[in-house]
Amino acid sequence: MTSIALSSAAATGLKVDAVVVGVAPGDDAVTPLPGSESVSKAFKGSLPEVLGQLGATGRADEVTKLPALGSVKAPLVVAVGTGPLDASGPARLETLRRAAGAAARALAGKQSAAIALPVQDEADAAAVVEGLLLGAYSFDRYKSDGGTEPLASVTLVGPGVKAKGVKDAVARAETLAAAVNRARDWVNVPPRDLTPEAFADAASKLAKSAKLDVEVLDEKLLARRGYGGLIGVGQGSANPPRLVRVAYRPSRAKRHVAFVGKGITFDSGGLSLKPSDSMADMKSDMSGAAAVIAAVHAIASLGTKVAVTAYAAMAENMPSGSAQRPSDVITIYGGKTVEVLNTDAEGRLVLADGLVRAAEDEPDLIIDVATLTGAAVVALGKRVSGIMANDDELLDRIHDAAERAGEQMWPLPLPADLRDKLDSPIADLANIGDRWGGALQAGLFLKEFVADDISWAHLDIAGPALSDSAFGYTPKGGTGAAVRTLVRLVEDVADGDL
């Protein structure tokens, strides 16, 4: 990743490739934000006018470059728009993240930059660093020319960056960004290279590097122990399924949280075949598993005093002579039977196995994460995840944690009147209902596999898991959706707030 340094020196005197300042919309011209004072002075007060002549408006994500022409030691000045900047709170931090990310993307290929955005405390510093590291991300593994190198090093400047708490806040931001970028990498790897076995091996290697407990169940053990969801979904593929369990057990932990992630490494829809246009993005159908594995590694790296167990249910959903058929009945781990009416509603089947198994660890809280339904995308768009839960207070707490983490999520209901849509005449329930409220019915299906006395939430990240364009600190491709929210939630548990 891009290296980060802190300095209280003026940005104008640093020997870097570019100096970045923030600007907001003004009445007649852009308004330079705090942190840009030395650069504005170097331009003798004409910086707003010059930027205005170049078309700068100060809107969010806007990047304007101008040659320094000797006014500062760096050859390039970069003005990044923030839009209106709040004085404090989650909105301010997200604005700073996006501005820093936009600047980092614009400086790809450069060796060094000084960032002079408005940093007034450790929270601001962490947001800027997080945005920089997420914005500098690139995935060029498959480009024959190696692609464009990300911005190599950044110096965060300003009088506040040496204040108490900034160093620790920046270190946390670096750990968090590394986790998000790791999840992005997994999502971006083509499915021929990220089979369930390869994904399980990668997850195991990461967990072992942090000395976490790891257990991997292969197809033989899954069949022997009755994981009917994973076996049923994976039986049509030449690449058999896996269930990965990663456990973090810090000393003196008083609470225990379980994560369950959907890890469909490629989803053709099975015999209920998707249209070809809908298949190209289905390498991202393992984003939930990527999120939970990356998050538990980050939580362990931060030393959070909460026990965490992550279950990643991995399978490839393919059509073949051995694939499960619409109208088959499978037995989920724990004994409930499901009539499979549509093999493209496969994620809920592997999650059901994972949810039942996770409950056996007796956690205080279970959270599952999945690119589960197209209906969630229709309802919320491509940048907002849905939250469902069996507890209204938990729903509100997750919504709040997501906002503080910088991720857009929105509460959705679990209407009891939709439950009968999942009735089956020959099994305990069917895997689909009718077309109306599909995301909600999927949540109700999952709820059937969680005991009433266990707090449980479901995050449907189908929209934001894969981005079709770059903006702020978000790249085109895998986004690492939900990682930051999961880490924040566990920190809230450690603080006694959840």
Secondary structure, 3 states (H helix, E strand, C coil): CCEEEEECCCHHHCCCCEEEEEEECCCCCCEECCCCHHHHHHCCCCHHHHHHHCCCCCCCCCEEEEECCCCCCCCEEEEEECCCCCCCCHHHHHHHHHHHHHHHHHCCCCCEEEEECCCCCHHHHHHHHHHHHHHCCCCCCCCCCCCCCCCCEEEEECCCCCCCCHHHHHHHHHHHHHHHHHHHHHHHCCCCCCCHHHHHHHHHHHHHHCCCEEEEECHHHHHHHCCHHHHHHHCCCCCCCEEEEEEECCCCCCCEEEEEEEEEEEECCCCCCCCHHHCCCHHHHHHHHHHHHHHHHHHHHHCCCCEEEEEEEEEEECCCCCCCCCCEEEECCCCCEEEECCCCCCHHHHHHHHHHHHHCCCCCEEEEEECCCHHHHHHHCCCCEEEEECCHHHHHHHHHHHHHHCCCEEECCCCHHHHHHHCCCCCCEECCCCCCCHHHHHHHHHHCCCCCCCEEEEEECCCCCEECCCECCECCEECCCCHHHHHHHHHHHHCCCC
